[in-house]
Amino acid sequence: MEVEKKVRRTLKLQEIIISHPGGGLPISRLESLARRYLGFAPQEAGSFLLRHPHVFHVFDHPVQRVLWARLTPRALHQLRLESEAISSSLPSAVHCLRRLLLLAAPSFRLRLEHIRLARTDLGFPEDFEHSLILAHPSLFRLLSPSGPDAEPRLKFVEAITDPDEPSPVAAVEIAREREYRARGADAEDARFGFPIQFPPGFKIGKYYRIAVWKWQRLPYWSPYEDISAYDLRSLEAQRRMEKRAVASIHEFLSLTVEKRTTLERIAHFRQAMGLPKKLKEFLLQHQGIFYISTRGNQGKLHTIFLREAYRKGELLEQNDVYLARKRLRELLLMSSKKANFDRMLTSLGRRGDGFPVSARAVNKRDFFEDGDVMRVGDDEDSGSDSAVETQFID
């Protein structure tokens, strides 16, 4: 999870850098913005940039003669790949948003701001309010509060439903059907069960095993089912509601790009989905279904993983958005050795007046034996960090 902490910081700094004209700004300005809006310590942003030269390029401005920062071609290429992947998956995003709203039965309504906070995890575009909601008036309705005391930012998104429309099939039900087809009658007793994978070293006692066996066979209401007309006062109904809450969180994680999200983002939908108040304690009771990581932000950040979606730390069903984001993690984990050569070659490729010289002056193959290493001045879309300074704005 240490790399995820780096990813979160990288995304915040990238947003500041690309929001400036020309995609670059002085280090002093970046430090000031990072301290003011991101909570960075003094000089923390600059040192973070220097530790990850494959993502951030720190250079001496040819005119102002102060340190500037911008993204490397590899980082820009990664952002472009992610943007293209999100744009190409708009139909899937519409389907995902509709299922998310249907989880909030019976109102089928969620706060727009809460969806915006979970936008990255769900794979929605930045302008999802227009490209997903307003672009599909037959599926969604955007509601604004009325009255003199209404807050203008308090907007709701509501799914337009048809009484004859069948309820969606939850992801866990599809997994059960797949398991039943593979095993046949042997899976009949587990038709209400969840895939369970206990962590290594987890000791399962006799009585705990019996309790899990009984819980797996307990019927429950689907997370998409409207239960407002049911009597929920009995003990049996409370047990079914608990299992329904597990199914709701399971379905929410199944809708995310990487089958994981933070506990805080799940808490935003707690009331609409009928989840218990003490979410962390509730999830810890089902460690075979969910994995909770507390590494990050001094243990204050809780990341919830869907265990069945991962195998040996890798997502089983990978999509284009996930693969594009994976490239950013790879850039953060790459050794800075090659980037040091890139900076040296870039410096050799400039004269004292700050303008580039011919690319023939330097050949990377004099330093590397890799056949896939580019020459200075090659196309930036290939992902090379070379020739960064030669592309500086006028």
Residue pairs with C-beta under 8 A, 6 or more apart in sequence:
1 293
1 295
1 296
1 303
2 295
3 329
3 332
3 333
4 296
4 303
5 295
5 296
5 297
6 52
6 332
7 325
7 328
7 329
7 332
8 296
9 38
9 48
10 52
10 55
10 328
10 332
12 34
12 38
13 30
13 34
13 38
13 45
13 48
13 49
13 56
14 55
14 71
14 75
14 79
16 25
16 30
16 33
16 34
16 37
16 38
17 23
17 24
17 25
17 30
17 56
17 69
17 70
17 71
18 71
18 79
22 70
22 393
23 70
23 71
23 76
23 393
24 68
24 69
24 70
24 392
24 393
25 68
25 69
25 70
26 61
26 64
26 66
26 67
26 68
26 69
27 45
27 46
27 49
27 58
27 66
27 67
27 68
27 69
28 66
28 67
30 45
30 46
30 49
30 69
31 40
31 42
31 43
31 45
31 46
34 40
34 44
34 45
35 41
35 42
35 45
38 45
40 48
46 58
46 67
49 56
49 58
49 69
50 56
50 58
51 336
52 331
52 332
52 336
53 72
53 336
53 339
53 340
53 342
53 343
53 385
54 72
54 74
54 75
54 331
54 332
54 334
54 336
54 338
54 339
54 385
55 71
55 72
55 74
55 75
55 328
55 331
55 332
56 69
56 70
56 71
56 72
56 75
57 69
57 70
57 71
57 72
57 385
57 388
57 389
58 67
58 68
58 69
59 67
59 68
59 69
59 70
59 346
59 388
59 389
59 392
60 66
60 67
60 68
61 67
61 68
61 392
62 350
62 354
62 355
62 389
62 392
63 354
70 388
70 392
71 79
72 385
72 388
73 380
73 381
73 383
73 384
73 385
73 388
73 391
74 331
74 383
74 384
74 385
75 328
75 331
76 380
77 380
77 381
77 383
78 324
78 327
78 328
78 331
81 324
81 327
82 321
82 324
82 325
84 324
85 319
85 320
85 321
85 323
85 324
86 93
86 123
86 124
86 125
86 321
87 125
88 320
89 123
89 319
89 320
89 321
90 125
90 131
90 132
92 123
93 122
93 123
93 124
93 125
93 128
93 132
94 132
94 136
94 139
96 122
96 123
96 124
96 255
97 115
97 122
97 124
97 128
97 132
97 133
97 140
97 157
98 139
98 140
98 159
99 168
99 224
99 251
99 255
100 110
100 115
100 122
100 252
100 255
101 108
101 109
101 110
101 140
101 157
101 158
101 159
102 108
102 159
102 161
102 167
102 168
102 224
103 223
103 224
103 248
103 251
103 252
103 269
103 272
103 273
104 110
104 269
104 272
104 273
105 224
105 225
105 226
105 227
105 228
106 226
106 228
107 158
107 272
108 158
108 159
108 161
109 143
109 156
109 157
109 158
109 159
109 272
110 156
110 157
110 269
110 272
111 154
111 155
111 156
111 157
111 268
112 129
112 142
112 155
112 156
112 157
113 153
113 154
113 155
114 268
114 269
115 122
115 124
115 128
115 157
116 128
116 129
117 265
117 268
118 256
118 261
118 265
118 268
119 126
119 128
121 256
121 257
121 258
121 260
121 261
121 262
121 265
122 255
122 256
122 257
123 256
123 257
123 319
123 321
124 132
125 131
125 132
129 142
132 140
133 140
133 142
133 157
134 140
134 142
138 160
139 159
139 160
140 157
140 158
140 159
140 160
141 157
141 158
141 159
141 160
142 155
142 156
142 157
142 158
143 155
143 156
143 157
143 158
144 150
144 152
144 154
144 155
145 151
145 152
145 154
145 155
167 222
167 224
167 225
168 224
170 222
170 223
170 224
170 247
170 250
170 251
170 254
171 250
171 251
171 254
172 194
172 195
172 247
172 250
172 251
172 254
173 222
175 195
175 308
176 187
176 190
176 191
176 193
179 187
179 190
180 187
180 188
180 191
189 217
190 216
190 217
192 216
192 217
192 218
192 219
192 220
192 243
193 216
193 217
194 216
194 246
194 247
194 250
194 288
194 289
195 289
195 307
195 308
196 212
196 216
196 288
196 289
196 307
197 288
197 307
197 308
198 204
198 287
198 288
199 287
199 291
202 287
204 212
212 288
215 243
218 239
218 240
218 243
219 240
220 240
220 241
220 243
220 244
220 247
221 227
221 230
221 240
221 241
221 244
222 244
222 247
223 244
223 247
223 248
223 251
223 273
227 241
227 244
230 237
231 237
232 238
232 241
241 274
242 276
244 274
245 273
245 274
245 275
245 276
245 282
246 286
246 289
248 273
248 274
248 275
249 266
249 275
249 283
249 290
249 304
250 289
250 306
252 261
252 266
252 269
252 273
253 259
253 260
253 261
253 290
253 304
253 305
253 306
253 309
254 306
254 309
257 319
257 321
257 322
257 325
258 315
258 322
258 325
259 305
259 306
259 309
259 310
259 315
260 303
260 304
260 305
260 306
261 303
261 304
262 301
262 302
262 303
262 304
263 279
263 280
263 283
263 292
263 302
263 303
263 304
264 301
264 302
266 275
266 279
266 304
267 279
269 275
270 276
270 277
270 279
275 282
276 282
280 292
280 302
283 290
283 292
283 304
284 292
288 307
289 306
289 307
289 308
290 304
290 305
290 306
290 307
291 304
291 305
291 307
292 302
292 303
292 304
292 305
293 302
293 303
293 305
294 301
294 302
295 301
296 303
309 315
309 316
309 317
310 316
315 322
318 326
338 368
338 385
339 385
341 364
341 367
341 368
342 384
342 385
342 386
342 388
345 362
345 364
345 367
345 376
345 386
346 376
346 386
346 387
346 388
346 389
346 390
347 389
348 361
348 362
349 356
349 357
349 359
349 361
349 362
349 376
349 377
349 387
349 389
349 390
350 356
350 357
350 389
350 390
351 357
356 377
356 387
356 389
356 390
359 375
359 376
359 377
359 387
362 375
362 376
363 375
363 376
364 373
364 374
364 375
364 376
364 386
365 373
365 375
373 384
374 382
374 384
374 386
375 386
376 386
376 387
376 390
377 386
377 387
377 390
378 384
378 386
378 387
380 387
380 391
